[in-house]
Amino acid sequence: ASTGFTFKATEKKVEKLITQIKSNKINSSKLINKRHRLYDLLLLQILIDDNHKGAYIFSKLFDKNKPTQIFKFLDEDTNIFQELKIILKSPPTPFIKSIMSLLIG
């Protein structure tokens, strides 16, 4: 997946998981940001349907956004407004197709 698997995000999740294990209350849903999970699903669907578009999408993301913002996004350290700014600068057609593919099945 595209987000949540950078070293920084993994480190945070491991810390949360350790805390949960120590308290004997493991809840994996608290480890996963639902919005970022959706973003991952959309990108993965694009890569399943049109793998060759991956490089294009990532190059556009970095061309049209500050690298620091993209890395914050990949670390799941953004809020919904920051994410919308990134999303609105993304190539829309592959993502619309991905949403339709996920909805239709």
Buried (B, 14 or more C-beta within 10 A) or exposed (E): EBBBEBEBBEEBBEEBBEEBEEEEEEEEEEBEBEBBBEBBBBBBBBBEEBEEBBEEBBEBBEEBBEEEBBBBBBBBBBEEEBBEBBBEBBBEEBBEBBBEBEEEE
